[in-house]
Amino acid sequence: MDVIVAEKYQNHDKAFISIVLSFKLKSIQLGTRMDRNLFIDKRR
């Protein structure tokens, strides 16, 4: 029982980490655009 649960958590962690990494990459790309837009808005 414990082993199965541990394996499930490991698989979940791997999937979660990959999702988080892809999300971070997207948010970094979006973030740079958003930062530029905010910077332009502040200058107005």
C-alpha positions as CSV (number, residue, x, y, z in Angstrom):
1,M,0.0,0.0,0.0
2,D,2.7,2.5,1.0
3,V,4.8,1.6,-2.0
4,I,1.9,2.2,-4.4
5,V,1.1,5.5,-2.8
6,A,4.7,6.6,-2.9
7,E,4.9,5.6,-6.6
8,K,1.7,7.6,-7.3
9,Y,3.2,10.6,-5.6
10,Q,6.4,10.3,-7.5
11,N,4.6,10.2,-10.8
12,H,2.4,13.1,-9.7
13,D,5.4,15.1,-8.7
14,K,7.1,14.5,-12.0
15,A,4.0,15.6,-13.9
16,F,3.5,18.6,-11.6
17,I,7.1,19.7,-12.0
18,S,6.9,19.5,-15.8
19,I,3.7,21.4,-15.7
20,V,5.2,24.0,-13.4
21,L,8.3,24.3,-15.6
22,S,6.3,24.8,-18.8
23,F,4.0,27.3,-17.0
24,K,7.1,29.2,-15.7
25,L,8.5,29.3,-19.2
26,K,5.2,30.7,-20.5
27,S,4.8,33.1,-17.7
28,I,8.4,34.4,-18.2
29,Q,7.6,35.0,-21.9
30,L,4.3,36.6,-21.0
31,G,5.9,38.5,-18.1
32,T,8.5,40.2,-20.3
33,R,5.7,41.4,-22.6
34,M,3.6,42.5,-19.7
35,D,6.5,44.3,-18.0
36,R,7.1,46.2,-21.2
37,N,3.5,47.2,-21.4
38,L,3.4,48.2,-17.8
39,F,6.6,50.2,-18.3
40,I,5.1,52.0,-21.3
41,D,1.8,52.6,-19.4
42,K,3.8,54.2,-16.5
43,R,5.6,56.5,-18.8
44,R,2.3,57.9,-20.0
